[in-house]
Structures are given as structure tokens and as C-alpha cells.
Amino acid sequence: MTISPNVDTRPKRAPTKPLTLNCIGAGRTGSTLCRLLSPYICISQIINRTEKSAQKALSFIQNSSTGALTASDFTTLKPADIWMITCPDDAISEQGKALLESNILRDGDTIFHCSGALSSAIFDSTGSTKINVASIHPIHSFAQPEKSLATFSGTYCALEGDDTAISLIGPLFESIGALLMPIGRENKVLYHLSTVTACNYLVSLLDLSQTMLSEAGISDIGNTKPLQGLIEKTVNNFFQGNAKTALTGPFARGDINTIAGHLNALKTTPPVWQEVYTSLGHLTLNIARTQGQLPEDNLAAIADLLDHAQREQNK
């Protein structure tokens, strides 16, 4: 028999079966990640505490083939290659334990969570089932999921776990634009402190600044917040350089009398305002010292002012 040169006689490879993913605790983070990941993996089931929240997640994910369950329905779970747990940190251990006890896991399945403070060690007690474990934490605010769909790409994500899980989860998140940062299990808490300070505490400081401005008799002027330009310029200066190049103001200038005036004004304000000012004052003074512009006498005088104020607070 003569074979046409245009006929491909090579053995045909069986089509690759798409990986499946189940998500436990699909709130704002889980729902957003499921929708972003859905072009690259089959989202099989969403398991939330209530039917209402599960249906809300499904509506956002926009995948008609995904099923919804409540946490009480673990007996009706479907197997999945990957299990993503995105519930609040305090519930991860509980939900992981329920999953491990459900007998739905198969050898070779992967579990990961998206907590910043917890490591994959929380899944170490896996019984006889040989599963792969990891954690990946996006340094991203999911407060507005619709906006996160457009802004997630370029997000740094701290990733740790066993090699098999990392080789699976890493490329999956890279497909949606994640920039991976390897991290050791033992460093997760300190890492998370960094993100909380940068995000949560920044919001608290901005709110405190706005409150002080209001107490001074100035509120929003039209649609423009008076502090917005200053805040944006300061943040841009920091990321275009560093703390040393971005710091301006009385600490950078060594204005002893100005800082003394601040501390005097704070005596009639809530105590927490004074605590914030003096604690951050010492950190700010350290940055000013690195600039190398101030005489040591100025630096020492400002440090004495802050120390005296703190001693008065503690009386």
C-alpha cells in the first residue's frame, strides 16, 4: 500500500485532561482568583458556609459548569486535582481538617491556601493520603473584586510548599500574571507583618491624618481631598527612590521647635495619637539620620523630646 506523503503517520498522543480545581471559602479573594484562573483550569466546585454566599461566588465567577455547595455538604464533594482554600485564616485549619477527613482526597492531589501569615505546614497532618501542599499569598487588595480582575496581573505572590505543589501552583498563577517570590515556611509571619504594615496600617495612618485635618477645621474641599496630592507624591517618591530620598518635613530638617509644638498639641488629643506620633517619630528620626544632613545635636534633641513625651504617657 502506498502512503500519501501528506498523511501524518506518527502515533497520536491522547489529549491532555484539563486539571480541576475546587475552592473552599470563595469570598472576594477566592471568587476573584477562580474567575481569573477559569480559562486555565476547570473550576469544578465552590464550597462556602452558606448557599447564598456560594451562589454569589458562582455569579461572579461566571462559569456555568461550576457547582455550589455549603460547608455542611462535604459528603457530596467531587474529586479535584487541586483544592484552593481561601477562607479567613482562623478557619483554614478547620476546613483543611474537614477536607482531609472527607476521604475525597486522592494520592497526588494538591491542597494550597492563600493566607499570608500561615504556611503550608498547617496541612502536614495528612494521614495515609499522599497529597502535595503549598501556600501562595498575593500582595494584592481584593476589596473590589471587579477592579482586581483588571489589576491583578503584575502582583507579587509569596509561594512556599513542597516541590511538586510549587511546580503546579507556580505556573498556574504565572498564567494570570503573578510574579512569584519564593519564601521559607519559617518566614511567613514576618513577611505578613510587612504586608499588614504597608496596607492596613497605612489605611489607619491616612484615616488618622484625615481626622486631624478635620479637627483643625478643614474638611474636603469640593471633590478634592486636601491631603491626596501630598500622599500620592510621597508614595511616588518612595518607590522611585527609597525612604532616605523620600523623607521631607520637620524630622528631615531638624526642626526641634516644630516637633516640640506637635508634642504639646498632642497633650489634649486621644492618647493613641501621641503613641503613634512618638513611636513613628523614632523611626522617622532614624531615616533622617541616614540622610546625613543634620548635626548630631539636633538629632539628640529630637530624640530627647520623643523620649520625654513617651515617659509622660506611661505615667
N, C-alpha and C positions, 0 to 999 in steps of 0.2 A: 504494500500500500504506500502511495506517495503522500507525504505530509506537506501541506502548503506552508511555505516559509512565513506566512502571516499568522499562523496559528501558534499560540503560546502553549508549549507542551510541558512547561515547568509545573511541578506539584503545587496545587493551590493550598495556601495557608488558611486555616479556619479563621473566620472573623473573630476579632478580639471582643470578648464580652465586656460591656461597659461596667465600670465599678459602681457599686451602690453605696449610698450614704443615708443613715438615719440620724436625725437631730433630736436630742433631748434638751428641752428648755429653749425653744425658739422665741426669744423676746426680740428686742431691737437688734442685738448683735447677731444672734443665731439666724433670724429671718433675713438680715442683710447678707450674711455670708452664704446662706443657702441659695438666695437668688443670684448672687454673683457666681457661685460655683455651678449652678444648674446647667450651663452649656457644656461643662467638662465632666460631669458626673451625674448619675441618676439619683435624684433625691427621692427616696422611697417612702419614708415615714417621718412625720413630725409628732413628737410626744411632749405635750405640755400638761400642766397641772389641771387646767380646765378645758372643756370643749370650746368655750368662747375664744380663749387665747390661741388654741390650736387652729381654729378656723380663721382667726385674724392673721396668723402667720401664713397660712396657705394662701389667703387672698393676696398678701404682699409678695409671696414667692412666685405666684402666677404660674404654677405647674400643675396641670390638671391630673397628672398621673401620681401625684403625691397624696398619701393618705394621712389622716389626722387621728391621733389617739390621745387619751388622757393618761396621766401617770399611773392611774389605777388599772390600766388595761395592759400591763406588761405581759400578761399571759397570751395576748394576741399579737405580739411583736413579730415582725418579719425579719429574717436574717439580713444582714448587710455586711459589706466588706469593711466599711468604715463607720464608726459611731462618733459623732461630734456632740459633746456635752457643753452647752453654753448657758446653763442656768446660773444663778448667783453663786458666788464662791462657797458660801456656807452650805449649799445644797449639793455640791458636786460629789462629795464623798457618799452621801445618802443615795443619790441617783446612780452613781457608779456601782455601789453595793447591790442595789436592786437589779441593775443590768446583769451583773455577774451571777446573781442568784436566779436569774430568769431561765438559765440553760439555753439561751438563744445563741450565745457566742460559739463560734467555731474556731478550731485551731487556725491560726494565721490571720484572724480578724484584727482590726486596729481600732483602738479607742484613743481619742485625744480630747482635751478640753482647752478652753481659751482664757483661762484665768491668768492674770499677771503675777499674783502672789504665790500660787500653788504650783508645784512641779508635777511631772508625770508619776512621781513616786506614790502619789495617792492611789494609783491603780495597781500597785505592786502585789497586793494580796489577791491573786487571780485563781487560786485553786489549781486544778489539774489542767485547765484550758490554757493552751499556749497562745496568748494574744500579744500584740505589739502595742506599745503605749508611747504617747508623746503629749506635749503641751505646746501650743502656739498662741502668743499674745500679740495682737495688733496694737501698735501705739496709735490709736485712732479713736475719736469720739463718735459713737453711734447714736448720739442724741437725736439726730434727724436722719432716719434710715434712707429716705428718698435722696437726700443730698449725698449720703455715704456711697450710694451706687455710682455716683459720678466722681467722687473724690478719693475712693479707697486706693486706687492704683497709685503706687509710689509710697505706700505705707510701710514703715519698718515693722517687722514682726519677729519677736524673740522666740526661737524654736529650740526645744530640747526633747530628748527621749531616746529610745533605742534606735539602732541604725536602720532597721527595717521600717519602722514607723516614720522616721525622718525622711527616708528615701521616697516614701509615698506621699506624706503630707507636704513636704517642702515643694516639690514640683507642682502639686495641685494648687497651692497658694500662689506660687510664682505665676501660674496661668492667669490669675486675676490681678496681677501687678504688684504682689507683695515683694518687699525687699527683705530677705531673710538675715537674721542676726543669730548665730549660734550662741547659746548661753548654758552654763552649767547648772544642774539642779540646785546646787547649794547657794547659788547667787540670785535665785528668783525673787526672794523677799526684798533684798536691797535694790534690785532692778525695779521692782514695782513701786518702792518708795520714791524712786526717781520720777516715775510717770505720774504718781499721785501729786507730788510736789509741783511738777510742771503744769498739771492740768487742774486738779481740784483746788489746790492751794492758790493757784493763780486766780481762779474764779473768786475765791474768798477775798484775796487782796484787792481785786478790782471792785468787788462789792463794798469793801471797807472804804476804799478811796472815794467811791461814789457817795457813800453815806457821809463821809467827812465833808465833801463838797456841798451836800445838801444842808448839813448842819451849819455851814458857813453862809448859808442863804442863797446859794446858787443851784438852780435846777437845770434840767435840759433846756437848751435854747432852741426853739423851733424843733426841727428834726435832727439837730446836730448835738451830740453829746460832747460837752467841752473837753473831756479827757481823752476822747478817742484818738485824735491826731497824735497826741503825746505818747499814748500807749503803743500805737502802731509803729511810730518812728523808733521808739525804744526797742521794740521786739525786732524790727528790721536791722537796727544797728547791732544788736546782739548776734543775730545769725549771719550777718555779713562780716562780723569780726569775732569778738568774744566779750566776756564780762569786763575785762580791763579796758577795751576800747569803747564799750557802750556806756560805761558809768559816767554820769554827769551829776550836777547838783551839789548841795552843801557838803556832803561827805567827800566828794572828789575835790572840792575847792578848799576844804578845811575850814568851813565857816562855823567856828565854835559858837559864836553868839546866836546864830540862826538855830543851831541844833539845841542850844540851851533854851531858846524860846519855844521850840517844838515840845520839849520835855515839860516845860512849865505849863503850856496849854493843855497837855495831856492829863494834868493832875485833876481836871474836872470832867474827864471823859470816862467811859466804862473801863475798868481795869484791863480788860483784854486788849484794848487799843494800845495801852502803854507797854504791855508784854510783847505785842507784835513789834512795836517800834524799836524797843531796846534790843530784843533778840536779833531782829534783822539788821539793826544798826551795827552790831558787832561783825556780822558777815559782810555788810557793805563796807565797813572800815577796813576789813582785810583786803577787799578788792581795791579800795583807794590806795592802800599801802603798796600794792603791786604796780600802780601807775608811776610810783617814784617821783611824784611832783611835790609832795608835802614834807615839810620839816617834821622830824620825829616828835618835836614838842607839840605840834598841832595834833598829831595822831594820838599821843598820850593824853592830851587834854580832853579830846573827844571820848576816848575810852573811859576816862575817869567820870565824865558826865553820865555815860551809859551805865557804868557800874554803880554809881551813886543812886541813880533812878531805880535800878533793879533792887538794890538793898532797901530802898524806901518802900517798894512794892511788897517786899517779903516781910515787912514788919507786922 
